[in-house]
Amino acid sequence: MSREIADHLRYYAELGVTGLSRDAKWRARADAVPEVRLKADATGQSATESLDLIETEIGPACTRCKLCTLGRTQVVFGVGHPKARLMFVGEAPGEEEDERGEPFVGRSGQLLTKIIEAIGLSREQVYIANVIKCRPPNNRNPEPDEVAACEPYLFRQIDVINPTVIVPLGKFAAQCLLKTTDPITKLRGRRFDYRGTTLIPTFHPAYLLRNPSAKREVWDDMKLVRAILQGDA
């Protein structure tokens, strides 16, 4: 256990963390009881919208785009607290995510978990999803028709969760959500109003694995995220 603590402290030092807050008040808000959100169905009747409903609608063997014929193993819907105040959005499942059915479980996911813990939260307190729910072949970028078929479900996830902050991870997720071609180097470090929330793009954990020096910039972004969650920004 002491070795694990030492490893975490070393990682936080790499990020530039100089201390952690012991104030649990803002963390407790992440576990608030979900609100009931209503959506009119095709007949005009109100129906309760929920993550379970959206996942059921997509189904375990979605055929809405060509990825269903290109080797994907399963739909990777999303994971985390259904009323998280912080939501991360990546690009698409990779090989390990496709096998396990959960986003960000490989090396990038392990790094993301450490980043989440660095601001005093756990994976269970946030929500993690991708722009598209199925793995593209050879982990290529999702194509426009694939995004068009899948992003409405991401928008519904966002509306149900109603997070305070959304963090797009990497160029593709940020450009997709913001409908821009600006590079991630221009987008990160800024805050945007988005669907009633604050959106703060940052580098993808996979980029950090290749470019460790960028961890400091990600930590700057996450300090802004933490400040917003604490009501200090």
N, C-alpha and C positions, 0 to 999 in steps of 0.2 A: 504493500500500500504506500509506504514512504517513497519508493522508487517512482510510482505512478504520480504522486504529488510533485516530486522533483521534476519529472518530465513535463508536467503541465506548467509548472512555474518557469521552466526554461523556455517553453513555447510562448508563454505570455510575454516573457522578456524580449523574445525575438520580435513580437508584434509591437513592442513599445509600451506594454501595460505597466503602469507604475503602482497600481493598487486596485482592489476590488471592493465594491460597496457591500456592506453588511445589511443595508436597509432592505427588508423583505417586502415592504408595502407595495412597491410597484410590480414586483414579481408575482405577488398574490393575485393581482388583477388579471393575470394570464389565465387563471383558473376560474374565472367568473362563469356563472351559469349561462349557457347559450341563449340568445334571444330567439323568439319564434318569429320567423320571417315568412311572409305569405306571398304567393305568386299565383296569378290567375292562370288556369289551365285553358285548353282549347274551347271548353264549353262556357268559359267565363266564371267558373266556380273557383273559389280559393283553395289552394292546396299547400301544404307545408313543404317548403323547399329545404332540403338538407343535403349534406355531402353523401349520405347513403343513397338518397334518391337519385342524385346525379350519377354516382358510380353504377347503380343498377341500370340506369338508362343507357349508359355507355355499353355495359355488358362486358363479360369476360373475354369475348371473342369478336370485338368490334371489326366491322368491315366497311367503315365509312371512307377509308382512303386506301391507297395501294400498299401501304405498309403491311397490311394483313397478309399479303402474298409474298413479302420480301424477307421472311425469316424471323420475324418477331416471335417470341415465345408467349408473351402475355401482355395484357394492358397494365401499365404502371400508373395507378390513379393519383396517389399522393398519400402523405402520412403526417400525423401530428395532431395537435389540439384542435378541435372543431371550432373553437372560438379564440384562436391564437391572436395576440396583438402584433405578432411579427410573423411575416410570411416570406419565404424564399422561393424564387422561381428560377429554375434552370432551363436548359435547352430541350433535352430529350433524354430518355434512359440510355445508359450504356450497357455493355455486356453483362456485368454483374447485376445491375438493376433489372435487366430483362429476365435474368435467371431467378432472382429473389422476389421480384414484384414490388420493390420498394425503391424510391428515388434516393440517390446519393448514399450508396452503401460501399462503394469501392474506396480507393485511396483518396479521391476528391471528397467523398462523403465523410471519411474520417477526419480530414482537415476541416471540413465545414462544421462538424460536431465540436471541434476544439475552438473554432471561431465563435460559435454560439455560446459555449461555456465561458469564453473569455469575457462576455458581457453579462455573465451571471445567470444565464438561462440554460435549459436543457433541450434536447431534441423533442422531448415530450411536450414542452411548453410552446413550441413554435409549429408552424405548418410548412411542409416542403412539397413542392410540386414542380412539374415541368410544363413548358408550353405545349408540347405534344406528349402523348401517353404511351407511344410505342417506339421501340428502338429502330432507327433508320439503319440500313445495311452498312456495315463497316464504320458505324458511328459518323456518317456524313451529316452535313447540316440538313435540317428538315427543309422540304421544298414547299413553295407557296400553296399548292393544293392541299398538302398535308396539314399545314398550319391552319388554312381556312376551314378544314373539316374538324379540327380539334380545339382551336382556341376559344370557341364559344363555351366549351365546358370549363376551361380555365377561368373565363370571366365569371361564370356562375359560381365556381369555387370561391373566387375572391369576394363576390357579393354575399355569399352565405357566411363565410368566415368573418368578413368585415374587419380586416386587420387595421391597426393604426399605421403600420409601416410595411411596405413591400420592398424587398431587396432583390432585384433581378441580378442573376449571377452571370456575368460575361456579356459579350457583345450581342450575341444572337437574342437572348432573352430581353435585354434592354431595348434593342432596336425593334423587336416585335411588339413589346408592350407600348412603347412610345411612338411607334410608327415613324421611325426616323432612320436615316442612314449614317448618322453621326457615329464616329468611332467611340469605343468604350472609354478611351483615354479622355475624350471630351465630355462624356456623360457622367463618369464617376466623380464623386465628390460634390455633386449637386443634388438638390431636392426638387421633386416635381409633384404637382397635384395630380392625382390619378384615381378616378372612380371613387372619390370621396376619401382617399387615403393619401399618405405621403410616400412617394416612391424614391428610393435612393439606390441607384445602380452601383455595382462594384465589380471587381475582377472575379472571374470564375476560379474556384479552388484549383482546378487543373492548371490554370495559368500560374498560380502561385507555386505549384510543384515544380514548374519549369523555370520560374523566375522568383526565387525566394525574396529578392530585394523588394518586391512589390507588396510584401506583407505589411509594411509600415503604412502604405496608402490604404490598404484594406482596413487596418486598425483605425485609421482616421475616419473612414466611412462608418465603421461600427461604433465608434465613440459618438458620432452624430446620431446614429440609430438609438443608442442607449439613452442619450440626452432627450430625444423626442419621447421615448417610452416613459422616461421619468418626469416628463413635463417641463424639462429645462431648456428646450429649444423649439 
